[in-house]
């Protein structure tokens, strides 16, 4: 006896895909990014010292991802290759976070619509501005929807709790130590209440540095900020 044909409306298919992607992302540990006086701070709960959730893309551009590691790692490598190609063909100043975020938006949108399964990722592309210039924070969802954020942004399954915690406490221009303390307190508020600095991945885009603005923060720096 032949199997009866099962019909599902396009709306139902999209809802099922979105639910599938959200469940995958929710299993990942959260990330917060906060603008501070001299740049942008990234904090992520990450017990691994080798599998990074936050990485450098180009001179003044960083990438952060939550969800399936292999999928956002593929996107990170894609961004690095695109940035290197454009910087070599034109000029290093022509490589921007907005262009990379647009690329990621197209790739994730295509995967969400046409692939067998969507990517279970949510990513952030950030670019620090020079002195007197605004920084850029672009959040790209699993379905390709891109938003321009300001001040702070939270990614991952606990993003609502993180955003709620930060809304009433974030100041427009905190120094780095204050930003570190606030970010770790936010991560602790939605997960491990005694989250140690050793399990926090931290990095900054520091506008005071020459050309390459990305650097990682050591555990000792986090401990000092919390103290």
Backbone as a printed PyTorch tensor [residue, N CA C, xyz], in Angstrom:
tensor([[[ 0.8430, -1.1840,  0.0000],
         [ 0.0000,  0.0000,  0.0000],
         [ 0.8840,  1.2420,  0.0000]],

        [[ 0.6680,  2.1340, -0.9610],
         [ 1.5330,  3.3240, -1.0340],
         [ 1.3420,  4.2330,  0.1820]],

        [[ 2.4480,  4.9050,  0.5580],
         [ 2.4130,  5.8420,  1.6840],
         [ 1.6320,  7.0810,  1.2860]],

        [[ 0.6460,  7.4940,  2.0680],
         [-0.1140,  8.6960,  1.7090],
         [ 0.7660,  9.9380,  1.7290]],

        [[ 0.4760, 10.8370,  0.8100],
         [ 1.2250, 12.0810,  0.7120],
         [ 0.8280, 13.0090,  1.8610]],

        [[ 1.8390, 13.4780,  2.5910],
         [ 1.6140, 14.3640,  3.7290],
         [ 1.9110, 15.7990,  3.2980]],

        [[ 0.9300, 16.6590,  3.4230],
         [ 1.1070, 18.0560,  3.0230],
         [ 1.3460, 18.9280,  4.2510]],

        [[ 2.2950, 19.8070,  4.1430],
         [ 2.5340, 20.8160,  5.1870],
         [ 2.6400, 22.1650,  4.5070]],

        [[ 1.9690, 23.1430,  5.0450],
         [ 1.9920, 24.4790,  4.4580],
         [ 3.3790, 25.0930,  4.6060]],

        [[ 3.7470, 26.0080,  3.7190],
         [ 5.0520, 26.6980,  3.8520],
         [ 5.2190, 27.3630,  5.2150]],

        [[ 4.1260, 27.9180,  5.7450],
         [ 4.2090, 28.5650,  7.0600],
         [ 4.5830, 27.5570,  8.1400]],

        [[ 3.9970, 26.3490,  8.0810],
         [ 4.3000, 25.3250,  9.0780],
         [ 5.7430, 24.8470,  8.9420]],

        [[ 6.2220, 24.6920,  7.7110],
         [ 7.6050, 24.2720,  7.4860],
         [ 8.5730, 25.2790,  8.0840]],

        [[ 8.3070, 26.5710,  7.8480],
         [ 9.1880, 27.6080,  8.3850],
         [ 9.1470, 27.6310,  9.9100]],

        [[ 7.9740, 27.4370, 10.4900],
         [ 7.8720, 27.4020, 11.9470],
         [ 8.6610, 26.2290, 12.5170]],

        [[ 8.5480, 25.0740, 11.8650],
         [ 9.2770, 23.8980, 12.3370],
         [10.7880, 24.1240, 12.2430]],

        [[11.2360, 24.7270, 11.1490],
         [12.6660, 25.0080, 10.9940],
         [13.1480, 25.9740, 12.0740]],

        [[12.3430, 27.0150, 12.3210],
         [12.7200, 28.0100, 13.3300],
         [12.7870, 27.3780, 14.7160]],

        [[11.8070, 26.5410, 15.0590],
         [11.8140, 25.8610, 16.3580],
         [13.0360, 24.9620, 16.4980]],

        [[13.3740, 24.2660, 15.4240],
         [14.5360, 23.3730, 15.4410],
         [15.8130, 24.1700, 15.7030]],

        [[15.9780, 25.2910, 15.0070],
         [17.1820, 26.1020, 15.1710],
         [17.2500, 26.7120, 16.5650]],

        [[16.1270, 27.2160, 17.0590],
         [16.1220, 27.8430, 18.3940],
         [16.5040, 26.8450, 19.4790]],

        [[16.0310, 25.6020, 19.3690],
         [16.3560, 24.5920, 20.3690],
         [17.8590, 24.3030, 20.3710]],

        [[18.4500, 24.2630, 19.1890],
         [19.8900, 24.0380, 19.1170],
         [20.6790, 25.1810, 19.7190]],

        [[20.2560, 26.4090, 19.4360],
         [20.9410, 27.5890, 19.9680],
         [20.7960, 27.6610, 21.4820]],

        [[19.6050, 27.3080, 21.9860],
         [19.3440, 27.3920, 23.4230],
         [20.2560, 26.4730, 24.2260]],

        [[20.7640, 25.4150, 23.6020],
         [21.6600, 24.5080, 24.3170],
         [23.0540, 25.0870, 24.4860]],

        [[23.3750, 26.1390, 23.7090],
         [24.6970, 26.7430, 23.7900],
         [24.8130, 27.7310, 24.9420]],

        [[26.0320, 27.9130, 25.4350],
         [26.2620, 28.8710, 26.5020],
         [26.2170, 30.2930, 25.9530]],

        [[25.8010, 31.2180, 26.8090],
         [25.5140, 32.5800, 26.3690],
         [26.7850, 33.4110, 26.1560]],

        [[26.6010, 34.4950, 25.4030],
         [27.6470, 35.4840, 25.1590],
         [27.0470, 36.8640, 25.3940]],

        [[27.8370, 37.7550, 25.9990],
         [27.4400, 39.1530, 26.0920],
         [28.5560, 40.0110, 25.5100]],

        [[28.1690, 41.0900, 24.8620],
         [29.1150, 42.0840, 24.3510],
         [28.6700, 43.4420, 24.8520]],

        [[29.6210, 44.2130, 25.3690],
         [29.3070, 45.5230, 25.9200],
         [30.3000, 46.5550, 25.3820]],

        [[29.7870, 47.6800, 24.9660],
         [30.6650, 48.7890, 24.6130],
         [31.1730, 49.4460, 25.8880]],

        [[32.4580, 49.7640, 25.9080],
         [33.0200, 50.5100, 27.0290],
         [33.8330, 51.6810, 26.4750]],

        [[34.4660, 52.4440, 27.3390],
         [35.0850, 53.6970, 26.9270],
         [36.0450, 53.5340, 25.7630]],

        [[36.9000, 52.5040, 25.8100],
         [37.9440, 52.3500, 24.7940],
         [37.6780, 51.2360, 23.8030]],

        [[36.4580, 50.7060, 23.7480],
         [36.2190, 49.6660, 22.7640],
         [34.9960, 48.8200, 23.0400]],

        [[35.1020, 47.5250, 22.7280],
         [34.0040, 46.5620, 22.8940],
         [34.5370, 45.3500, 23.6430]],

        [[33.8050, 44.9310, 24.6660],
         [34.1660, 43.7640, 25.4660],
         [33.2640, 42.5900, 25.1190]],

        [[33.8530, 41.3910, 25.0060],
         [33.1050, 40.1530, 24.7620],
         [33.3560, 39.1990, 25.9280]],

        [[32.2930, 38.6430, 26.4680],
         [32.4010, 37.6640, 27.5460],
         [31.5200, 36.4680, 27.2120]],

        [[32.0560, 35.2700, 27.4170],
         [31.2950, 34.0480, 27.1360],
         [31.6270, 33.0010, 28.1830]],

        [[30.6040, 32.3080, 28.6630],
         [30.8560, 31.1610, 29.5380],
         [31.3980, 30.0420, 28.6690]],

        [[32.6550, 29.6670, 28.9230],
         [33.3180, 28.7010, 28.0560],
         [34.4250, 27.9990, 28.8440]],

        [[34.1840, 26.7720, 29.3130],
         [35.2090, 26.0610, 30.0850],
         [36.4130, 25.6260, 29.2500]],

        [[36.3060, 25.6450, 27.9210],
         [37.4100, 25.2220, 27.0600],
         [38.3690, 26.3900, 26.8180]],

        [[39.6580, 26.0960, 26.8710],
         [40.6670, 27.1200, 26.6100],
         [41.1410, 27.1130, 25.1610]],

        [[40.6400, 26.1730, 24.3690],
         [41.0960, 26.0600, 22.9840],
         [39.9770, 26.2480, 21.9600]],

        [[38.7410, 25.9030, 22.3120],
         [37.6130, 26.0630, 21.3910],
         [36.9470, 27.4130, 21.6800]],

        [[37.3170, 28.4090, 20.8970],
         [36.8920, 29.7720, 21.1850],
         [35.5300, 30.0930, 20.5870]],

        [[34.7560, 30.8640, 21.3290],
         [33.4710, 31.3780, 20.8560],
         [33.6120, 32.7940, 20.3010]],

        [[34.7070, 33.4610, 20.6530],
         [34.9850, 34.8260, 20.2050],
         [36.3380, 34.8390, 19.5150]],

        [[36.4020, 35.4360, 18.3230],
         [37.6450, 35.4140, 17.5570],
         [37.7980, 36.6900, 16.7400]],

        [[39.0340, 36.9110, 16.3170],
         [39.3340, 38.0410, 15.4410],
         [38.9950, 37.6770, 13.9990]],

        [[38.4060, 38.6290, 13.2870],
         [38.1400, 38.4440, 11.8660],
         [39.1310, 39.2730, 11.0310]],

        [[39.3030, 40.5260, 11.4160],
         [40.2040, 41.4220, 10.6900],
         [40.7230, 42.4730, 11.6610]],

        [[41.3910, 43.4810, 11.1510],
         [42.0940, 44.4530, 11.9920],
         [41.2620, 44.9400, 13.1710]],

        [[40.0520, 45.4070, 12.9250],
         [39.2260, 46.0230, 13.9680],
         [37.8560, 45.3420, 14.0760]],

        [[37.7860, 44.0960, 13.5760],
         [36.5150, 43.3760, 13.5050],
         [36.6340, 42.0480, 14.2490]],

        [[35.6130, 41.7410, 15.0490],
         [35.5780, 40.4700, 15.7850],
         [34.2800, 39.7340, 15.4880]],

        [[34.3050, 38.4400, 15.7790],
         [33.1920, 37.5250, 15.5110],
         [32.8970, 36.7480, 16.7830]],

        [[31.6270, 36.5910, 17.1090],
         [31.2190, 35.7490, 18.2390],
         [30.0510, 34.8790, 17.7910]],

        [[30.0220, 33.6400, 18.2690],
         [28.9610, 32.7310, 17.8480],
         [28.4800, 31.8430, 18.9750]],

        [[27.1830, 31.5320, 18.9580],
         [26.6000, 30.5670, 19.8820],
         [25.8460, 29.5190, 19.0700]],

        [[25.7090, 28.3370, 19.6460],
         [25.0200, 27.2560, 18.9490],
         [25.9750, 26.1160, 18.6480]],

        [[25.8670, 25.5200, 17.4700],
         [26.7190, 24.4020, 17.0870],
         [28.0970, 24.9120, 16.6960]],

        [[29.1110, 24.4010, 17.3790],
         [30.4660, 24.9170, 17.1730],
         [30.9370, 24.7540, 15.7280]],

        [[30.7200, 23.5730, 15.1430],
         [31.2300, 23.3530, 13.7910],
         [30.5840, 24.2810, 12.7790]],

        [[29.3380, 24.6860, 13.0290],
         [28.6440, 25.5470, 12.0720],
         [29.1060, 26.9940, 12.1850]],

        [[29.2280, 27.5290, 13.4120],
         [29.6960, 28.9070, 13.4560],
         [31.1980, 29.0060, 13.1820]],

        [[31.9320, 27.9160, 13.3510],
         [33.3340, 27.9160, 12.9600],
         [33.4650, 27.9990, 11.4390]],

        [[32.5940, 27.3370, 10.7120],
         [32.5860, 27.4520,  9.2490],
         [32.2910, 28.8820,  8.8180]],

        [[31.3640, 29.5280,  9.5180],
         [31.0440, 30.9150,  9.1930],
         [32.2170, 31.8380,  9.5240]],

        [[32.8990, 31.5920, 10.6200],
         [34.0550, 32.4060, 10.9800],
         [35.1350, 32.3300,  9.9070]],

        [[35.4340, 31.1190,  9.4500],
         [36.4600, 30.9460,  8.4200],
         [36.0300, 31.6170,  7.1210]],

        [[34.7580, 31.5060,  6.7780],
         [34.2420, 32.1860,  5.5890],
         [34.4660, 33.6880,  5.6950]],

        [[34.2040, 34.2670,  6.8670],
         [34.3900, 35.6990,  7.0550],
         [35.8430, 36.1190,  6.9360]],

        [[36.7490, 35.3200,  7.4930],
         [38.1770, 35.6390,  7.4050],
         [38.6420, 35.6260,  5.9560]],

        [[38.2210, 34.6200,  5.2020],
         [38.6250, 34.5400,  3.7970],
         [38.0810, 35.7090,  2.9960]],

        [[36.8260, 36.0670,  3.2320],
         [36.2250, 37.1920,  2.5190],
         [36.9330, 38.4990,  2.8680]],

        [[37.2370, 38.6830,  4.1550],
         [37.9100, 39.9060,  4.5850],
         [39.3140, 40.0000,  3.9940]],

        [[40.0650, 38.8940,  4.0100],
         [41.4100, 38.8970,  3.4470],
         [41.3850, 39.2010,  1.9570]],

        [[40.4360, 38.6150,  1.2460],
         [40.3310, 38.8250, -0.1960],
         [40.0250, 40.2830, -0.5190]],

        [[39.0580, 40.8590,  0.1940],
         [38.6830, 42.2460, -0.0740],
         [39.7880, 43.2110,  0.3420]],

        [[40.4190, 42.9510,  1.4760],
         [41.5020, 43.8120,  1.9230],
         [42.6810, 43.7860,  0.9770]],

        [[42.9560, 42.6170,  0.3840],
         [44.0630, 42.4990, -0.5660],
         [43.7210, 43.1570, -1.8980]],

        [[42.4900, 42.9710, -2.3630],
         [42.0980, 43.4940, -3.6760],
         [41.8990, 45.0090, -3.6630]],

        [[41.4540, 45.5560, -2.5380],
         [41.1570, 46.9890, -2.4680],
         [42.0600, 47.6470, -1.4210]],

        [[41.5270, 47.8470, -0.2230],
         [42.3070, 48.4280,  0.8680],
         [41.7870, 47.8650,  2.1790]],

        [[42.6310, 47.8500,  3.1890],
         [42.2270, 47.2770,  4.4680],
         [41.0390, 48.0360,  5.0620]],

        [[40.9600, 49.3370,  4.8070],
         [39.8650, 50.1540,  5.3250],
         [38.5260, 49.8000,  4.6940]],

        [[38.5480, 49.1190,  3.5450],
         [37.3020, 48.7540,  2.8690],
         [36.6180, 47.5410,  3.4920]],

        [[37.3150, 46.8340,  4.3660],
         [36.7220, 45.6820,  5.0450],
         [35.9340, 46.1970,  6.2430]],

        [[34.6250, 45.9640,  6.2410],
         [33.7660, 46.4830,  7.3060],
         [32.9070, 45.3770,  7.9100]],

        [[32.5000, 45.6010,  9.1470],
         [31.6160, 44.6430,  9.8120],
         [30.2700, 44.5710,  9.1110]],

        [[29.8100, 45.6930,  8.5920],
         [28.5030, 45.6960,  7.9210],
         [28.5090, 44.7940,  6.6910]],

        [[29.5750, 44.8530,  5.9090],
         [29.6570, 44.0080,  4.7180],
         [29.7150, 42.5350,  5.0990]],

        [[30.4720, 42.2070,  6.1440],
         [30.5600, 40.8150,  6.5820],
         [29.2280, 40.3370,  7.1570]],

        [[28.5580, 41.2000,  7.9050],
         [27.2520, 40.8230,  8.4520],
         [26.2420, 40.5820,  7.3360]],

        [[26.3000, 41.3940,  6.2940],
         [25.4230, 41.1800,  5.1370],
         [25.7090, 39.8290,  4.4810]],

        [[26.9880, 39.4790,  4.3770],
         [27.3560, 38.1790,  3.8120],
         [26.7840, 37.0490,  4.6640]],

        [[26.9640, 37.1320,  5.9700],
         [26.4330, 36.1070,  6.8600],
         [24.9070, 36.0430,  6.7890]],

        [[24.2750, 37.1860,  6.6710],
         [22.8160, 37.2210,  6.5680],
         [22.3450, 36.4670,  5.3290]],

        [[23.0390, 36.6650,  4.2090],
         [22.6620, 35.9730,  2.9730],
         [22.8770, 34.4700,  3.0950]],

        [[24.0180, 34.0750,  3.6700],
         [24.3300, 32.6460,  3.8020],
         [23.3270, 31.9500,  4.7250]],

        [[23.0580, 32.5490,  5.8850],
         [22.1370, 31.9260,  6.8400],
         [20.7040, 31.9280,  6.3100]],

        [[20.3230, 32.9990,  5.6200],
         [18.9940, 33.0350,  5.0230],
         [18.8100, 31.9590,  3.9720]],

        [[19.8390, 31.7450,  3.1630],
         [19.7780, 30.6950,  2.1400],
         [19.7040, 29.3150,  2.7860]],

        [[20.5090, 29.1000,  3.8260],
         [20.4810, 27.8080,  4.5090],
         [19.1180, 27.5640,  5.1640]],

        [[18.5470, 28.5890,  5.7520],
         [17.2650, 28.4370,  6.4340],
         [16.1510, 28.0980,  5.4510]],

        [[16.2100, 28.6710,  4.2620],
         [15.1210, 28.4950,  3.2970],
         [15.2550, 27.2130,  2.4860]],

        [[16.4920, 26.9010,  2.0620],
         [16.6540, 25.8590,  1.0580],
         [17.3830, 24.5990,  1.5130]],

        [[18.1500, 24.6700,  2.5860],
         [18.9360, 23.5060,  2.9940],
         [18.0600, 22.4660,  3.6840]],

        [[18.6090, 21.2520,  3.8080],
         [17.8680, 20.1780,  4.4680],
         [17.5590, 20.5470,  5.9100]],

        [[18.5130, 21.1910,  6.5770],
         [18.2860, 21.6960,  7.9270],
         [18.9620, 23.0570,  8.0570]],

        [[18.3940, 23.9630,  8.8460],
         [19.0170, 25.2710,  9.0280],
         [20.2260, 25.1860,  9.9540]],

        [[21.0810, 26.1990,  9.9050],
         [22.1820, 26.2940, 10.8500],
         [21.6210, 26.6090, 12.2350]],

        [[22.1570, 25.9360, 13.2350],
         [21.7300, 26.1710, 14.6220],
         [22.7040, 27.1520, 15.2750]],

        [[22.7530, 28.3580, 14.7370],
         [23.7150, 29.3520, 15.2130],
         [23.0830, 30.7340, 15.2720]],

        [[23.6840, 31.5600, 16.0890],
         [23.3840, 32.9760, 16.1530],
         [24.7260, 33.6680, 16.3160]],

        [[24.9920, 34.7020, 15.5190],
         [26.3300, 35.2750, 15.5250],
         [26.2880, 36.7860, 15.7180]],

        [[27.4360, 37.3160, 16.1140],
         [27.6170, 38.7470, 16.2910],
         [28.8790, 39.1600, 15.5490]],

        [[28.7760, 40.2090, 14.7520],
         [29.9320, 40.7960, 14.0730],
         [30.0810, 42.2170, 14.6080]],

        [[31.2520, 42.5280, 15.1550],
         [31.4650, 43.8250, 15.7860],
         [32.6820, 44.5170, 15.1900]],

        [[32.5910, 45.8240, 15.0790],
         [33.6910, 46.6420, 14.5750],
         [33.8630, 47.8370, 15.5120]],

        [[35.0730, 48.0170, 16.0210],
         [35.3330, 49.1350, 16.9110],
         [35.7060, 50.3660, 16.0880]],

        [[35.1320, 51.5100, 16.4370],
         [35.4500, 52.7380, 15.7480],
         [36.6960, 53.3870, 16.3170]],

        [[37.3250, 54.2300, 15.5270],
         [38.4570, 55.0010, 16.0190],
         [37.9650, 56.0550, 17.0010]],

        [[38.8870, 56.7550, 17.6390],
         [38.5220, 57.7760, 18.6150],
         [37.5520, 58.7760, 17.9910]],

        [[36.4250, 58.9800, 18.6490],
         [35.4170, 59.9040, 18.1430],
         [34.4200, 59.2750, 17.1920]],

        [[34.6220, 58.0060, 16.8160],
         [33.7130, 57.3040, 15.9130],
         [32.9120, 56.2540, 16.6720]],

        [[31.7200, 55.9680, 16.1640],
         [30.8780, 54.9640, 16.8010],
         [31.3220, 53.5540, 16.4260]],

        [[31.1470, 52.6430, 17.3650],
         [31.3820, 51.2280, 17.0790],
         [30.1180, 50.6230, 16.4780]],

        [[30.2670, 49.4500, 15.8580],
         [29.1460, 48.7840, 15.1960],
         [28.9840, 47.3750, 15.7600]],

        [[27.7390, 47.0150, 16.0830],
         [27.4030, 45.6730, 16.5570],
         [26.2650, 45.1360, 15.7000]],

        [[26.5330, 44.0820, 14.9460],
         [25.5210, 43.4960, 14.0740],
         [25.2310, 42.0660, 14.5210]],

        [[23.9850, 41.8330, 14.8520],
         [23.5480, 40.4970, 15.2720],
         [22.8360, 39.8300, 14.1000]],

        [[23.2220, 38.5890, 13.7860],
         [22.6290, 37.8570, 12.6710],
         [22.0190, 36.5710, 13.2130]],

        [[20.7060, 36.4070, 12.9750],
         [19.9860, 35.2610, 13.4980],
         [20.1230, 34.0550, 12.5700]],

        [[19.6430, 32.9120, 13.0350],
         [19.7200, 31.6550, 12.2840],
         [19.0090, 31.7210, 10.9450]],

        [[17.9960, 32.6010, 10.8090],
         [17.2400, 32.7120,  9.5580],
         [17.7300, 33.8500,  8.6720]],

        [[18.8520, 34.4640,  9.0330],
         [19.4120, 35.5310,  8.2180],
         [18.9660, 36.9300,  8.6070]],

        [[18.0550, 37.0580,  9.5480],
         [17.6020, 38.3810,  9.9850],
         [18.7560, 39.0850, 10.7030]],

        [[19.0490, 40.3130, 10.2750],
         [20.1760, 41.0690, 10.8230],
         [19.6580, 42.3120, 11.5200]],

        [[20.2100, 42.6000, 12.7110],
         [19.8320, 43.8040, 13.4440],
         [21.0900, 44.5500, 13.8720]],

        [[20.9530, 45.8530, 13.9660],
         [22.0350, 46.7280, 14.4020],
         [21.8150, 47.0380, 15.8830]],

        [[22.7380, 46.6230, 16.7370],
         [22.5980, 46.7960, 18.1760],
         [23.4420, 47.9760, 18.6580]],

        [[23.1260, 48.4540, 19.8600],
         [23.8620, 49.5810, 20.4170],
         [24.0220, 49.3940, 21.9220]],

        [[25.2270, 49.6720, 22.4200],
         [25.4900, 49.5970, 23.8590],
         [25.8720, 48.2100, 24.3120]],

        [[24.9450, 47.2810, 24.2390],
         [25.2150, 45.9040, 24.6440],
         [24.3110, 44.9700, 23.8530]],

        [[24.7130, 43.7040, 23.7940],
         [23.9000, 42.6930, 23.1220],
         [24.1650, 41.3500, 23.7890]],

        [[23.1290, 40.5230, 23.8850],
         [23.2360, 39.1830, 24.4600],
         [22.8300, 38.1590, 23.4110]],

        [[23.5490, 37.0510, 23.3700],
         [23.2650, 35.9700, 22.4310],
         [23.0950, 34.6740, 23.1960]],

        [[22.3020, 33.7630, 22.6400],
         [22.1750, 32.4410, 23.2190],
         [20.8210, 32.1830, 23.8500]],

        [[20.7090, 31.0310, 24.4690],
         [19.4290, 30.6130, 25.0160],
         [18.9240, 31.4610, 26.1580]],

        [[19.8240, 32.1400, 26.8790],
         [19.4220, 32.9660, 28.0250],
         [19.4250, 34.4520, 27.6790]],

        [[19.3070, 34.7770, 26.4030],
         [19.4660, 36.1690, 25.9890],
         [18.4350, 37.1000, 26.6210]],

        [[17.2060, 36.6300, 26.8180],
         [16.1900, 37.4970, 27.4180],
         [16.5430, 37.8470, 28.8530]],

        [[16.9840, 36.8670, 29.6150],
         [17.3800, 37.1270, 30.9920],
         [18.5960, 38.0410, 31.0660]],

        [[19.5630, 37.8340, 30.1770],
         [20.7500, 38.6800, 30.1390],
         [20.3920, 40.1170, 29.7870]],

        [[19.5680, 40.2790, 28.7500],
         [19.1760, 41.6230, 28.3250],
         [18.4120, 42.3370, 29.4330]],

        [[17.5400, 41.6080, 30.1240],
         [16.7830, 42.2030, 31.2150],
         [17.7000, 42.6450, 32.3460]],

        [[18.7060, 41.8330, 32.6560],
         [19.6580, 42.1770, 33.7140],
         [20.4620, 43.4170, 33.3390]],

        [[20.8960, 43.4910, 32.0770],
         [21.7720, 44.5860, 31.6610],
         [21.0260, 45.9010, 31.4580]],

        [[19.7640, 45.8310, 31.0970],
         [19.0150, 47.0480, 30.7870],
         [19.0330, 48.0610, 31.9220]],

        [[18.8560, 47.6050, 33.1270],
         [18.7850, 48.5370, 34.2420],
         [20.1230, 48.8770, 34.8620]],

        [[21.1990, 48.2250, 34.3970],
         [22.5040, 48.4100, 35.0300],
         [23.5800, 48.9600, 34.1140]],

        [[23.3930, 48.8430, 32.8080],
         [24.4430, 49.2580, 31.8720],
         [24.5370, 50.7800, 31.7850]],

        [[25.7570, 51.2900, 31.8420],
         [26.0130, 52.7080, 31.6530],
         [26.6620, 52.9130, 30.2910]],

        [[26.4650, 54.0870, 29.7230],
         [26.8880, 54.3370, 28.3420],
         [28.3990, 54.2090, 28.1550]],

        [[29.2090, 54.6650, 29.1120],
         [30.6620, 54.6390, 28.9230],
         [31.3790, 54.1020, 30.1550]],

        [[31.2010, 52.8390, 30.4930],
         [31.9410, 52.2790, 31.6290],
         [33.4060, 52.0390, 31.2590]],

        [[34.2820, 51.9830, 32.2540],
         [35.6520, 51.5820, 31.9510],
         [35.6880, 50.0560, 31.8250]],

        [[36.8550, 49.5230, 31.4490],
         [36.9410, 48.0900, 31.1580],
         [36.6360, 47.2370, 32.3840]],

        [[37.1830, 47.6040, 33.5290],
         [36.9460, 46.8090, 34.7430],
         [35.4700, 46.7750, 35.1100]],

        [[34.8060, 47.9200, 35.0030],
         [33.3730, 47.9730, 35.3150],
         [32.5720, 47.1380, 34.3300]],

        [[32.9710, 47.1670, 33.0570],
         [32.2750, 46.3800, 32.0400],
         [32.4680, 44.8890, 32.2870]],

        [[33.6850, 44.4780, 32.6560],
         [33.9530, 43.0680, 32.9600],
         [33.0990, 42.6060, 34.1360]],

        [[33.0770, 43.4030, 35.1830],
         [32.3050, 43.0320, 36.3720],
         [30.8260, 42.9060, 36.0480]],

        [[30.2860, 43.8670, 35.3010],
         [28.8700, 43.8340, 34.9470],
         [28.5600, 42.6350, 34.0570]],

        [[29.4150, 42.3690, 33.0740],
         [29.1750, 41.2540, 32.1610],
         [29.1970, 39.9090, 32.8560]],

        [[30.1520, 39.6990, 33.7620],
         [30.2220, 38.4250, 34.4820],
         [29.0450, 38.2840, 35.4340]],

        [[28.6500, 39.3790, 36.0750],
         [27.4570, 39.3290, 36.9260],
         [26.2250, 38.9530, 36.1160]],

        [[26.1310, 39.4520, 34.8790],
         [25.0070, 39.1050, 34.0170],
         [25.0150, 37.6210, 33.6820]],

        [[26.1870, 37.0740, 33.3380],
         [26.2860, 35.6470, 33.0360],
         [25.9250, 34.8040, 34.2560]],

        [[26.3600, 35.2360, 35.4190],
         [26.0400, 34.4990, 36.6410],
         [24.5420, 34.5570, 36.9440]],

        [[23.8870, 35.6230, 36.5530],
         [22.4710, 35.7870, 36.8920],
         [21.5660, 34.7970, 36.1600]],

        [[22.0300, 34.2500, 35.0340],
         [21.1850, 33.3440, 34.2520],
         [21.7090, 31.9080, 34.2300]],

        [[22.8430, 31.6640, 34.8970],
         [23.4120, 30.3140, 34.8590],
         [24.0840, 29.9520, 36.1590]],

        [[25.3740, 29.7330, 36.0660],
         [26.1760, 29.3460, 37.2250],
         [26.3860, 30.5590, 38.1290]],

        [[25.7850, 30.5420, 39.3070],
         [25.8470, 31.7020, 40.2090],
         [27.2500, 31.9480, 40.7450]],

        [[28.1160, 30.9580, 40.6860],
         [29.4960, 31.1230, 41.1500],
         [30.4660, 30.8980, 39.9910]],

        [[30.0800, 31.3410, 38.8120],
         [30.9010, 31.1670, 37.6150],
         [32.3030, 31.7250, 37.8530]],

        [[33.3420, 30.8720, 37.8620],
         [34.6990, 31.3610, 38.1310],
         [35.3070, 32.0150, 36.8910]],

        [[36.2400, 32.9400, 37.0660],
         [36.8850, 33.5890, 35.9220],
         [37.5690, 32.5930, 34.9860]],

        [[38.0060, 31.4540, 35.5370],
         [38.6910, 30.4470, 34.7080],
         [37.7670, 29.8610, 33.6330]],

        [[36.4600, 29.9700, 33.8300],
         [35.5110, 29.4240, 32.8660],
         [34.8690, 30.5130, 32.0020]],

        [[35.4680, 31.6900, 32.0000],
         [34.9600, 32.7980, 31.1870],
         [35.9690, 33.1240, 30.0920]],

        [[35.5140, 33.0880, 28.8600],
         [36.3290, 33.5440, 27.7360],
         [36.0980, 35.0410, 27.5640]],

        [[37.1690, 35.8090, 27.5380],
         [37.0490, 37.2660, 27.4660],
         [38.0050, 37.8220, 26.4190]],

        [[37.5040, 38.7830, 25.6480],
         [38.3240, 39.4500, 24.6360],
         [37.7900, 40.8560, 24.4260]],

        [[38.6200, 41.7020, 23.8570],
         [38.2050, 43.0770, 23.5840],
         [38.6530, 43.4920, 22.1910]],

        [[37.9290, 44.4400, 21.6370],
         [38.4020, 45.2510, 20.5190],
         [38.7940, 46.5880, 21.1250]],

        [[40.0830, 46.8600, 21.1960],
         [40.6200, 48.0100, 21.9150],
         [41.0610, 49.0710, 20.9110]],

        [[40.3570, 50.1930, 20.8800],
         [40.6660, 51.2250, 19.8900],
         [41.9880, 51.9360, 20.1550]],

        [[42.5640, 51.7500, 21.3330],
         [43.8430, 52.3980, 21.6260],
         [45.0260, 51.6390, 21.0420]],

        [[44.8070, 50.4250, 20.5540],
         [45.8810, 49.6300, 19.9680],
         [46.1240, 50.0610, 18.5290]],

        [[47.3170, 49.7860, 18.0310],
         [47.6530, 50.1290, 16.6530],
         [47.1750, 49.0320, 15.7110]],

        [[46.5990, 49.3860, 14.6230],
         [46.0660, 48.5260, 13.5500],
         [45.2280, 47.3810, 14.0600]],

        [[45.8290, 46.2910, 14.5380],
         [45.0330, 45.1500, 15.0130],
         [44.5070, 45.4480, 16.4070]],

        [[43.1870, 45.4840, 16.5430],
         [42.5490, 45.9400, 17.7780],
         [42.1330, 44.8090, 18.7110]],

        [[42.2240, 43.5760, 18.2550],
         [41.7020, 42.4390, 19.0230],
         [42.7530, 41.9070, 19.9880]],

        [[42.3560, 41.6640, 21.2120],
         [43.2190, 40.9770, 22.1720],
         [42.3600, 40.2210, 23.1810]],

        [[42.9250, 39.1490, 23.7030],
         [42.2290, 38.3520, 24.7040],
         [42.6430, 38.8060, 26.1030]],

        [[41.7270, 38.6360, 27.0490],
         [42.0030, 38.9900, 28.4340],
         [42.3500, 37.7370, 29.2260]],

        [[43.3840, 37.8360, 30.0230],
         [43.8110, 36.6960, 30.8510],
         [42.8970, 36.5690, 32.0660]],

        [[42.9120, 35.3640, 32.6390],
         [42.1050, 35.1030, 33.8300],
         [42.4700, 36.0650, 34.9550]],

        [[43.7490, 36.3970, 35.0750],
         [44.1830, 37.3030, 36.1420],
         [43.5380, 38.6770, 35.9940]],

        [[43.3540, 39.1430, 34.7470],
         [42.7020, 40.4290, 34.5220],
         [41.2320, 40.3910, 34.9480]],

        [[40.5690, 39.2790, 34.6710],
         [39.1700, 39.1390, 35.0820],
         [39.0600, 39.1070, 36.6060]],

        [[39.9540, 38.3610, 37.2490],
         [39.9270, 38.2710, 38.7090],
         [40.1590, 39.6440, 39.3420]],

        [[41.0930, 40.4150, 38.7620],
         [41.3870, 41.7430, 39.2950],
         [40.1760, 42.6660, 39.1470]],

        [[39.4860, 42.5550, 38.0050],
         [38.3130, 43.4040, 37.7840],
         [37.1910, 43.0600, 38.7640]],

        [[37.0210, 41.7720, 39.0410],
         [35.9780, 41.3520, 39.9770],
         [36.3050, 41.7460, 41.4130]],

        [[37.5960, 41.7960, 41.7120],
         [38.0190, 42.1560, 43.0740],
         [37.8170, 43.6360, 43.3460]]])
